[in-house]
């Protein structure tokens, strides 16, 4: 485990790509704010939820830049133990976790795949954004994680999603999808926080070759989407090996292009050079989000159009 005292050395590899590096390190000492998303499929009156949570001792404020999101104080308020949660009126969710779905821009009637869907934060947001009128395939390779996904779909009252259990790299070909989200498994460095004993929390253990898995997922997603369709690739890590290098690999293997997006959170362009390697110039259209600038989990997002 890397302790906070070692954090500058651990993150020093990224010093050139993290803006205000000292501010980033200092931010690791602070807990991130608590947010929830109002599920408009079940509750279209935010005052009903706000007043209910306030009666339980919470302070609730809307997030102006992202519709249907609310900030809650105190940060340790038990959102998951409230009546509003069990009724499916709310979904606890970080702000930046919504951004890949905003990039996907799902529409009613579209055929959409969420390739790494569990536990369902983005699947349920896709359903909400389409007023439960898309056709969503929510896939995850692990049955135990799929159980949580199904529970969330039921709790939020979503009818337009079906679930599958495949390794993402082996998802079967069939009718091409209009849009695909690949919120890939990653090292999760954008989630790192300081624990009470100085350790960095949420570190992934083991020696899995994540970039190899991510490349396999992205290639398969690209091959499953129709020409003119869109794949959104996202991670919650800072590591270019899992971000730009993965997308660069795709662009050298397939005919695609990155599309620029406007986001409601501060962001920086993707990098086009890493450790002496020149990457595809389209990568400047990708977006990087850092915790200390967004008060949320760090994220990387690339929106890719299949050309042929």
C-alpha positions, 0 to 999 in steps of 0.5 A, a space after each residue: 500500500 502507498 501511504 500519503 507520505 509516499 503519494 508525491 513519489 507515486 503520482 510524480 509520474 503524472 506531475 506534468 499532466 496534473 494541473 496544480 500538482 501540489 493542490 492535487 496532493 493536498 486535495 487527497 486529504 479531504 473527503 469528496 462531497 456527497 451527491 445524489 441523482 434524482 430519479 425522475 422516472 419515479 419522482 418528478 418533484 424534487 421538493 418531495 425528496 428535499 423536504 424528506 431528507 431535510 426532516 432526517 437532518 440533511 442539508 440538500 442543495 441543487 447542483 446548477 451545472 448538472 440537472 437532477 443532481 444534489 449535494 448533501 451535507 453532512 458528508 456522512 449522511 446515510 443516503 442508502 438508509 433513507 426511505 427516499 433511497 428504498 423507494 427508488 427516488 434517489 441514486 447516490 452518485 458522484 458528479 463526474 460519473 454522470 459525464 460519460 452518459 452526457 457524452 453518450 447523449 442517449 436518445 429514446 428509441 436507440 439501441 444502446 449497450 453498457 458493456 461494463 454496467 454493474 452496479 448500474 449508475 450509468 445504465 440507470 442514468 441512460 434509462 432516465 435520460 431517454 425517459 425509459 424509452 431506449 433499448 438498453 443491454 446492460 452487461 457485466 461479466 460477473 454474476 455477483 455484480 449483476 445481482 446489484 445491477 438488477 436490484 438497482 434497475 428494479 428499485 429505480 423502476 426501469 423497464 427498458 433494460 435487459 441484462 447479460 453476462 458475458 466477458 466484455 471482450 467476448 460479447 457476441 456479435 448480432 444487431 449493431 448497436 447505435 451507441 455503446 458505453 465502455 466504462 472500463 475496469 481501471 486502477 481507480 486512481 481518480 478515487 484515491 483518498 487519504 485514510 485515517 492512518 495516512 494510507 491511500 484508500 481505494 487502491 486496487 490490489 493484484 497485478 492484472 494487466 488492465 491496459 490489455 483488458 481495456 484494449 480488448 473491451 474497446 476493440 470489441 465495443 467498436 466492432 459491435 457499434 454500427 458505422 456512424 455510431 458512437 462508443 464512449 470510453 471512460 475510466 476513473 484513473 489518471 494513468 495515460 496507459 489506461 486512457 490515451 494509450 488505449 484509445 490510441 491503440 483503437 485508432 491505429 487498428 480501426 477507422 474511427 475519429 474522436 468527437 469533441 464534447 462540451 462538459 459542465 465540469 472543468 476539464 483538460 484535453 487529452 494528451 498527445 504525447 506520453 513518455 516519448 511516444 507520440 499519440 494520435 492527434 485526435 486525442 486532444 478531443 478527449 477530456 481529463 477531469 481532476 478531483 481537486 478541480 471538480 470536487 468529484 472523482 477523477 475521470 477520463 472520457 473519449 467519444 469515438 465515432 465509427 467511420 466504416 
